[in-house]
């Protein structure tokens, strides 16, 4: 389907309407990061389920923003892998941003439920393997900490950090908590921990955004 003569917000409006009629994943490739921001805002205004895919950061850059971008890419990979009808807006450089292979991403995804029995040492090792940073106090996405029978972690799939309380090797409770007050809030039945980071450019078995896009997108 080729649509001509559209300008400005009319383009995202047409995409939003098409996806409302035919719900399926979609990828919108735009010229630049600035265009990606505008498309994302417009699609959100037209009530489309939209996510913006961040392109890779400079190799020397490290820090909180780096983890936030990794977290955004992980959420997109999970939602595309689940076949959700989301719109992904991406500049050209984002198409070359390396991701874990879908099978590796799935293998490193953690699902932990209340009542599960697991060794905490293996859990902490899994956080390390998944690209999380150990800290004293969890305040940013991609961080985790442990104090006695309590493990705190901030995973991309949740809007705030999560506290797991153990009794021996049993997961007794899973709760959101406020990092500024350390007070527990909402109770959860399950924690979904998505892997962060990406393989090196020359690493075998890597993937890219389009490897996660279903054939019917």
N, C-alpha and C positions, 0 to 999 in steps of 0.2 A: 504494500500500500504506500503510494507516494503522495504526499500532501504538499502543495506549493502555495506560495503567497502568504505564509504565516510570518508574523513578526512579533518580537517582544513576548509578553506573557501568553499570547495565543498559542505558542508552541507547547509549553507545559500544560495548558488547558486541554489541548487535543490529546496529549499523552494520558492525562488523568482520566479523561472521559473514555478513551479506548480501554484503559485498564479496568474501569468500573464496569464496562459492558463485558469484557473478556478478561477476568482476573487471571493473571499469570505474572511471573517475574519479568522484569524489563531492565535493560541497561541503556542508559543515555550517555553517550560520549560527547563532551562539550570541549570548547577550545582551550579553556584555561581554568585555573582554580577560582578566579573571580566569577566566571560564568557558572561554575559548579555551585558556588554559593547562591547565586541568583536563581538558578533552576531549582535548587533544593527548597529555597524559600517559597518560590511560586508554586511548586508541586504540593508543598505542605499547605499552602493557602487553599488550594483546590482539593484538599483532603485526601491526597494520594499518600500511601504508606511509603515514604521516601527515606533513603539513607545516602549519605555522601561518602564515597570511598576515598580515603586520603592517599595521596601519592607518597612515595618513600621520602624519608628525611635524609639530609646529608649524612654521610657515613660517620662523621666525627660527632654528630649531635647525639647527646644522651640526656635523659632526665624525664620529668613528669610528662611533658608533651609527647615524647617518644612513646611512652607506655600508653597514653590516651589514644594515639593513632593506631597502635597495635590492637588495642581493645576494640576500636571501631571496626577495624578490618576483621577481627575475630567474630564479632556479632554479625557482620554481613556474610561471612563464610558460613556461619551456622544457619542463618535464615535462608540463604540460597540452597544450602544442602538439604534443608527441610522442605524445599519447594514452595516456600511462602510467596505470595504475590506482591513482592516489594519492588520498588523502583530504585535502582542503584545509579547515581549520577557520578561520573568519573571523568577527569581530564585524561588526555592521551598518556601522560607519564604514569598514571595509575594502572594502566593495563600492563605495564612492565614491572610493577612492584611485586617482588617474590612473596609467595605464600607457601605454607606447608602443603604437601600433597593431600588431597581430600581424605585418603585412607589414614595418613599420619595424623591429620587434624582430628579425625574421629577417634583414633586410638588414644590420643592424649587428652581427650575431653573427659572430665571427671563428673560423675553423678553420685551424690552422697545424700542419703535419706535418713530421717530420724529412725533410730532403731538399728541402723546398719552396724555391723561389727567389722572393724578394720584396725590394723596397727597404725598408730599415729606416725611412727617413723616412716612407714611406707607412704603415708599421706603426704608428709612433709617432703619426702623425696620426689613425689609426683608433682608437687608445686614447683620444685626446682626444675624438673624436667620440662614443665609446661611454661617456663620462662618468667616465673614470678620472683620478686625481690624480697628477701627477708629483711625486716626492719624491727625496731623496738615498738613503734606504735603505727598502726595502719591508718593512713589518711588518704591515700591515692590509689587509684585502680592499678592492679598488678602487684600489690604488696601483700605480704602475709607476716604473721608473728605468732609466737607460741609462748604461753605462760601457764605452766602446770597442766591442768586438764582443759585449758581453753585455747582454741586456735582461731585467730582472726584472719580473715582474708577478704580482699576486695576484688571480685571477679567481674568481667565485662558484662555478664548477663544480668547483673543486678545494679540498681541505681545507687545503692549505698553498701558499705561493707557489711560482712556477715560474720557472726560469732558462732562457732561450733563448740558445744560443751560436751566433754567426754566423761563417762564413768568407766574407768578401765579402758577397754578397747571399744566400748559401745558409744555410739553417737546419741547422747541424751536429749539434746535440743539444738535447733538451728534458728537463729534470730538475726534480723537486721539490728544494727546499732548506730547511734549517732557518734561520729568520730570526735566531735567537739566536746561532748559530755561523757562519752563512753557508756551511755545508758542504752539498754536493749529496747527495741521497739517491736516491730511486727514479727510474728512467728512464721517460720517457713516449714514446709514438709520436706523440701529437697533443695540441694544446692547444685547448680550447674556451673562447673568451672571450665571455661574455654581456654585453650592454649594460646599463648602470646608469642610474639616474635616470628621471625621468618628465617628460612635457610639462607646461607650465603649464595651469591649469584652463581658461583661455580659448583655448588653442592648438587649431587645427583638426586633425582626424584622430586625436585621442587615443582611448584605450580604457580599459576597466576589467576587473576580474577575470573577470566573466561572459562577456566577449568571447573569452576564451581557453578557456572550458569547452566540450568537445565536446557535440554534440547528444544523445548517448546517455548522458550522465552522470546 
